Amino acid sequence: MSRFARSDFIRAGAAAVVAPLSVFALEARVQAAPDKTELAVLSGLGPVILGAYARGTTPRPDGAVGANTTGFIQVGFQDEVFAHIMVGITQQNARVTGESLDIAEYAFDRQRPDGSFAYSESNGVRSTGAAPNPAAPASSAAVFLADFGHAALLARSDTWFTTSSAAAPYRARLDALQRKSVASLDWLLGQQGQLATDTAAANRILIHGQAYYCLGRALGRKDAMAIGRGIFMPVFDSVGADGTFREGSGFDSSYQAANLLKAQWIYLNLAPPDADLRERIWPVVQRGIARENQAILPSGEVSTVGNSRVRAGGESYLGHVKGVNTKELLFAIGYYAQLSQDPAALSQMRLVLQRYFPQDAQKL
C-alpha cells in the first residue's frame, strides 16, 4: 500500500488562488536552508505529481528506454532509473522498482572492461544549432551515472527497500550494479580533463558534478565527492543576483528549470560533512525560481521568447526541435514548494500541472 497521504499543505494548495506572477516572481524572501530529506519531499508531492514525471518512460522488457528502444545509441538515454525507483519505493511497488533496475542493467550490460560505455553517435544524435561537443561520450556516461547514483542513494535511504523481504531481490540486484559501477566511476575520474572542456551549458556541468558526487557518495568514495563539489559549486557561485543559470549566451527558460531541479537534487543529497553547502545553494535556488517564474505566463505556459537555446528556430535533437522541459519544470517548482512550504509556489506548480498535464491535474 502506498505511504502517500495528502498533507495539510497539499489540501491548502488545492484551494489556493494562484498568486499573481509578478508577486511570486519578485518575491525573494530570505529563508534559512530547509532541513528535509528527499523522501519527505517526494512523499509531500504525492503519487499524482510523481506519476506525471515518470510517465512515458516505461522500458522494454530488456530495460531499454527512451531513444534506445529503437536500437542502442548511448547510456545517457538510460537516465530514467531514478524516475522509476522513486515511484517504486514510495508506493512499495515491486514491479516499478524492478523496472528501475532493468533500466540500469541494460546500461551496465554495455559497460566496457575499462568501465566506459559503448557509444554510437548515429545520424541525428548530435544537437543541431549547438557547437560540437568532444566530451559527448564521457558526458553521456556522466548523465547515466548521475541518475544511477541518485537512485541508489534514494533506495538506500528507504526503510521498505532496505529491510523488507519483498524488496530483497531488488537489494541484491542493486548491490550487483553498484559493484559494476566502481569501474565506471574509476574511468570517469580519468575523464575530468575531457569534461572540463564542456563549459557552454550549466546543466551539463551540474550533471557532471552530480555524477561524481552522488555515485561517489553511494560507493563511499570521498575522492569522487570532492571532485563533484569542485565542479558544481562554481556553477552555483556564478549565478548572479537575477538568478540566471547561464546556458550558452544567456537565460533559457527550459534549461533554467532543468538546472533548478538538479540544484535541488544536489542540495538534498549532500552528505552530513557537506551540510554547510546548503546555505550557499539554497539562496541560489530561491533566486533561480524567481527568475524562472518571470517566464511563466498566467496560463501556466512557459514562454521561450528570448531563450538562448530552446525557442522557435532553436536547437534540435534527434531530428526534432527542442521543446520546453515540462517534467523538469513541474518537478523543480514542486520540489521548491515542498522545501520552502510557500503556498504561492504550490499554486504555481498546480498551474503548470494544469497547463501541461491536464489529465493528472484532474486527479488532485
C-alpha positions in Angstrom: 0.0 0.0 0.0 1.2 3.5 -0.8 2.6 5.5 2.1 1.3 8.7 0.5 -1.2 10.8 2.4 -2.3 14.3 1.4 -0.7 16.8 3.7 -2.4 19.9 5.0 -0.1 21.8 2.7 -1.4 20.0 -0.3 -5.0 20.4 0.7 -4.4 24.1 1.3 -2.8 24.4 -2.1 -5.7 22.8 -3.8 -8.0 25.6 -2.7 -5.4 28.4 -3.0 -5.8 31.2 -5.5 -2.8 31.4 -7.8 -0.7 34.2 -6.7 0.0 37.0 -9.2 3.1 36.0 -11.1 4.6 39.4 -10.6 4.4 38.9 -6.8 5.8 35.4 -6.9 8.5 36.2 -9.4 9.9 39.1 -7.5 9.5 37.6 -4.1 12.9 36.8 -2.8 12.4 36.3 0.9 15.4 35.3 2.9 14.8 31.8 4.3 17.1 29.5 6.2 18.2 26.5 4.2 15.4 23.9 4.8 16.3 20.6 6.5 14.4 17.9 4.7 15.1 14.5 3.2 14.4 13.8 -0.4 12.0 11.0 0.6 10.0 13.6 2.6 9.9 15.9 -0.5 8.7 13.0 -2.7 6.0 12.0 -0.2 4.8 15.5 0.0 4.5 15.8 -3.7 2.3 12.6 -3.8 1.7 10.0 -6.4 -0.1 12.2 -9.0 2.9 14.5 -9.4 5.4 11.6 -9.3 3.3 9.8 -11.9 3.3 12.8 -14.2 7.1 13.0 -14.0 7.6 9.3 -14.7 5.0 8.9 -17.5 6.3 7.8 -20.9 9.4 6.1 -19.5 8.2 2.5 -19.4 11.2 0.4 -20.5 11.2 -2.5 -22.9 11.4 -6.0 -21.3 15.2 -5.8 -21.8 15.4 -2.5 -20.0 15.9 -0.2 -23.0 14.2 3.1 -22.6 13.7 6.4 -24.5 15.7 6.7 -27.7 17.4 3.4 -27.0 14.2 1.5 -27.6 14.7 1.6 -31.4 18.3 0.5 -31.1 21.1 1.3 -28.6 22.7 4.7 -29.0 24.2 5.7 -25.7 23.8 5.1 -22.0 22.8 8.7 -21.4 19.4 7.8 -22.7 19.0 5.3 -19.8 18.7 8.1 -17.3 15.3 7.0 -16.0 16.4 4.8 -13.2 15.6 7.5 -10.6 12.2 8.2 -12.1 11.2 4.6 -11.7 12.7 3.9 -8.3 11.2 6.9 -6.7 7.7 5.7 -7.7 8.6 2.1 -6.8 9.8 2.7 -3.3 7.4 5.5 -2.3 4.5 3.2 -3.4 6.2 0.0 -2.3 5.6 -1.2 -5.8 7.7 -4.2 -6.7 7.0 -4.1 -10.4 8.1 -0.5 -10.9 11.1 -1.0 -8.6 12.2 -3.9 -10.7 11.8 -1.8 -13.9 14.2 0.8 -12.5 16.8 -1.9 -12.1 16.0 -3.3 -15.6 16.9 0.2 -17.0 20.2 0.2 -15.1 21.1 -3.3 -16.0 20.6 -2.5 -19.7 23.2 0.2 -19.4 25.7 -1.8 -17.5 25.3 -4.6 -20.0 27.1 -2.2 -22.4 29.9 -1.4 -20.0 33.4 -2.0 -21.4 36.2 -3.6 -19.4 37.7 -0.2 -18.6 34.4 1.0 -17.1 33.4 3.2 -20.1 30.3 2.5 -22.1 29.6 1.8 -25.7 28.6 5.0 -27.6 27.1 5.3 -31.1 26.7 8.8 -32.5 24.2 7.9 -35.1 22.5 10.2 -37.6 20.7 12.9 -35.8 22.1 12.3 -32.3 24.2 15.4 -32.1 22.2 18.6 -31.4 21.9 20.9 -34.3 22.4 24.6 -33.6 24.9 23.8 -30.9 28.6 23.5 -31.0 30.1 20.0 -31.4 30.8 18.5 -28.0 34.1 16.5 -28.0 33.2 15.4 -24.4 30.0 13.8 -25.6 30.9 10.1 -24.8 32.1 11.0 -21.3 29.2 13.4 -20.8 26.7 10.7 -21.8 28.2 8.3 -19.3 28.0 11.0 -16.6 24.3 11.6 -17.4 23.6 7.9 -16.7 25.9 7.6 -13.7 24.5 10.7 -12.1 21.0 9.2 -12.4 22.1 5.8 -11.2 24.0 7.3 -8.2 21.0 9.4 -7.3 18.7 6.4 -7.5 21.0 4.3 -5.3 21.1 7.0 -2.6 17.3 7.3 -2.6 16.8 3.5 -2.4 19.4 3.1 0.4 17.5 5.8 2.4 14.2 4.0 2.3 13.1 1.5 5.0 11.0 -0.6 2.8 13.7 -1.1 0.2 16.5 -1.7 2.8 14.6 -4.1 5.2 11.5 -5.7 3.7 11.6 -9.3 2.4 9.6 -8.1 -0.6 12.5 -5.9 -1.7 15.2 -8.4 -1.0 15.6 -9.4 -4.7 16.0 -5.8 -5.7 18.5 -5.1 -3.0 20.6 -7.9 -4.4 20.4 -6.5 -7.9 21.3 -3.1 -6.8 24.3 -4.5 -4.9 25.5 -6.1 -8.1 25.0 -3.0 -10.1 26.9 -0.9 -7.6 29.8 -3.3 -7.8 29.8 -2.8 -11.5 29.7 1.0 -11.1 33.0 1.1 -9.3 34.9 0.5 -12.6 32.8 3.2 -14.3 33.5 5.7 -11.5 37.2 5.0 -11.8 37.0 5.5 -15.5 35.1 8.7 -15.1 37.7 10.0 -12.7 40.1 9.8 -15.7 37.8 11.9 -17.9 38.0 15.1 -15.8 40.1 16.8 -18.4 37.7 15.9 -21.2 34.6 17.0 -19.2 36.3 20.3 -18.3 36.2 21.3 -21.9 32.4 21.3 -21.8 31.7 24.8 -20.4 28.9 26.1 -22.6 25.9 24.9 -20.5 25.3 25.0 -16.8 23.0 21.9 -16.9 25.8 19.6 -18.3 28.3 20.9 -15.7 25.8 20.2 -12.9 25.2 16.7 -14.3 29.0 16.0 -14.3 29.3 17.2 -10.7 26.3 15.2 -9.7 27.7 12.1 -11.3 31.0 12.3 -9.3 29.3 13.3 -6.1 26.2 11.1 -5.9 27.8 8.0 -7.3 30.9 8.7 -5.1 28.7 9.0 -2.0 26.8 5.8 -2.9 30.1 4.0 -3.1 31.8 5.7 -0.2 34.3 7.4 -2.4 35.4 10.7 -0.9 37.8 11.4 -3.7 34.9 11.4 -6.3 32.7 13.5 -3.9 35.5 16.1 -3.7 35.7 16.3 -7.4 31.9 16.7 -7.7 31.9 19.6 -5.2 34.7 21.2 -7.2 32.5 21.0 -10.3 29.1 22.0 -9.2 29.9 24.7 -6.5 31.4 27.1 -9.0 28.2 26.9 -11.0 26.1 27.9 -8.0 28.6 30.6 -7.0 28.4 32.1 -10.6 24.6 32.6 -10.5 24.1 36.3 -10.2 21.5 38.4 -8.5 18.9 37.8 -11.2 19.0 34.1 -10.7 20.1 33.1 -14.2 21.9 29.8 -14.8 23.8 30.6 -17.9 23.1 28.4 -20.9 25.1 29.3 -24.0 24.6 33.0 -24.5 22.3 33.6 -21.5 19.0 32.7 -20.0 16.9 29.8 -21.2 13.5 29.1 -19.5 13.6 25.4 -20.4 17.1 24.7 -19.2 16.6 27.0 -16.2 14.0 24.6 -14.9 16.4 21.6 -15.5 19.1 23.4 -13.6 16.9 24.2 -10.7 15.8 20.6 -10.4 19.4 19.4 -10.5 20.4 22.0 -7.9 17.7 20.7 -5.5 18.7 17.1 -6.2 22.3 18.0 -5.2 21.1 20.0 -2.2 19.1 17.1 -0.9 21.8 14.6 -1.3 24.7 16.4 0.3 26.5 14.2 2.9 26.4 15.4 6.5 30.0 16.8 6.3 28.9 19.0 3.4 25.7 20.3 5.1 27.2 23.8 5.2 27.0 24.0 1.4 23.2 24.1 1.7 23.5 27.7 3.0 25.3 28.6 -0.3 23.0 26.6 -2.6 19.6 27.5 -1.2 19.7 31.3 -1.9 20.7 30.4 -5.5 17.6 28.1 -5.8 15.4 30.9 -4.4 16.8 33.5 -6.9 16.6 30.9 -9.8 12.9 30.1 -9.0 12.1 33.8 -9.0 13.8 34.2 -12.4 12.0 31.2 -13.9 8.6 32.4 -12.8 9.1 35.6 -14.8 8.9 33.3 -17.9 5.7 31.6 -16.9 2.6 33.1 -18.4 -0.8 33.4 -16.5 -1.9 30.3 -18.4 0.9 28.2 -17.0 2.7 28.1 -20.3 6.4 28.8 -20.3 7.5 31.5 -22.7 10.5 30.7 -24.8 10.8 34.2 -26.3 14.4 35.4 -26.0 15.7 32.0 -24.9 19.3 31.1 -25.7 18.6 27.5 -26.7 15.0 26.3 -26.7 13.0 28.6 -28.9 11.4 28.8 -32.3 14.2 28.0 -34.7 16.5 27.0 -31.9 18.3 23.8 -31.2 17.1 20.4 -32.4 17.9 16.9 -31.2 17.2 13.5 -32.8 15.7 15.3 -35.7 13.2 17.3 -33.6 13.2 20.9 -32.4 13.7 21.0 -28.7 10.7 21.9 -26.6 10.3 23.0 -23.0 11.4 20.5 -20.3 7.9 20.4 -18.8 8.6 17.5 -16.5 11.7 19.2 -15.1 9.7 22.4 -14.7 6.9 20.7 -12.8 9.4 18.9 -10.5 11.6 21.9 -10.0 8.7 24.0 -8.8 7.2 21.1 -6.9 10.5 20.4 -5.0 10.8 24.1 -4.2 7.2 24.2 -2.9 7.9 21.3 -0.6 11.2 22.7 0.6 10.1 26.3 1.1 6.5 25.5 2.1 5.5 28.6 0.1 1.8 28.4 -0.9 2.5 30.6 -3.9 5.0 28.0 -5.2 2.4 25.3 -4.7 -0.1 27.2 -6.7 2.4 27.8 -9.4 3.1 24.1 -9.6 -0.6 23.4 -9.9 -0.9 26.0 -12.7 1.9 24.3 -14.6 0.3 20.9 -14.0 -3.0 22.1 -15.4 -1.3 23.5 -18.5 1.0 20.6 -19.4 -0.5 17.6 -17.6 -4.3 18.2 -17.6 -5.1 14.5 -17.2 -3.1 14.5 -13.9 -4.5 17.8 -12.7 -8.0 16.3 -12.7 -6.8 13.7 -10.2 -5.8 16.2 -7.5 
